[in-house]
């Protein structure tokens, strides 16, 4: 069965520090990969997605992620975090069955950025 | 504005009761998926509705059932509530484009269900 693992459950950073959140997936076929962010009290928002092509994907708010097929990884990065990046981050993979798809999420990483 | 509307936003129920949660998809979307997000965990797929039929189902018991209406809105029903059903229930809508590989999801803000 497909699965997604996020290595860090809680990350605490100071403003301007660099961020890297790990994500590994288990899926043998063609993958579509996503990073979502959930700010406190808000809905899940798409940060970025990978479908094909350039393995380095740029997203909103200065985030980027690199798809490394050989390592089954899709790590999220940001060179310099801000206090407003405090949120929970979820990696997800698109799973197909019988012509229909669904998202499989990791457990999430809770990021706290201190001023 | 998420585009997906869920109601109610919060709900408190007693063990053994039944609950119905509602979801209106984003305009132009025809597929609705439901997810359960327990505290400290990622969203878990419950089931998906398209053309008023359940198309996929996750590892949830039959106590969880759903419905999709002709206007694409959807309901999630949970019978015989257990304490462990306490969670944030998320609705996500998307557009079924047949064989195209990308289905963009829009999530609602969720319904927080507390079972006491």
Contacts between the chains, C-beta under 8 A, distances in Angstrom:
chain1	res1	chain2	res2	distance
A	4	B	42	7.7
A	6	B	42	7.9
A	9	B	40	7.9
A	30	B	101	7.6
A	32	B	101	6.7
A	32	B	102	7.0
A	36	B	107	7.9
A	41	B	109	7.7
A	42	B	109	6.6
A	43	B	2	4.4
A	43	B	4	7.4
A	43	B	90	7.9
A	43	B	107	4.8
A	43	B	108	5.9
A	43	B	109	4.4
A	43	B	110	7.1
A	44	B	43	7.5
A	44	B	90	7.0
A	44	B	92	7.9
A	44	B	107	4.1
A	45	B	107	7.8
A	46	B	104	7.7
A	46	B	105	7.6
A	49	B	102	8.0
A	51	B	101	6.4
A	51	B	102	6.0
A	90	B	42	5.4
A	90	B	43	7.3
A	92	B	42	7.9
A	94	B	103	7.5
A	97	B	56	5.8
A	98	B	55	7.4
A	98	B	56	7.3
A	99	B	99	8.0
A	100	B	48	6.3
A	100	B	50	7.0
A	100	B	55	4.6
A	100	B	56	5.1
A	100	B	96	7.9
A	101	B	103	5.6
A	102	B	33	6.2
A	102	B	45	4.9
A	102	B	48	6.1
A	102	B	56	5.7
A	102	B	58	7.6
A	103	B	33	7.8
A	103	B	35	7.9
A	103	B	43	7.5
A	103	B	45	6.9
A	103	B	92	7.6
A	103	B	105	6.5
A	104	B	45	6.9
A	105	B	35	7.9
A	105	B	42	3.5
A	105	B	43	4.9
A	105	B	44	7.5
A	106	B	42	5.3
A	107	B	40	7.6
A	107	B	41	5.6
A	107	B	42	4.8
A	108	B	40	7.8
A	108	B	41	7.1
A	108	B	42	4.9
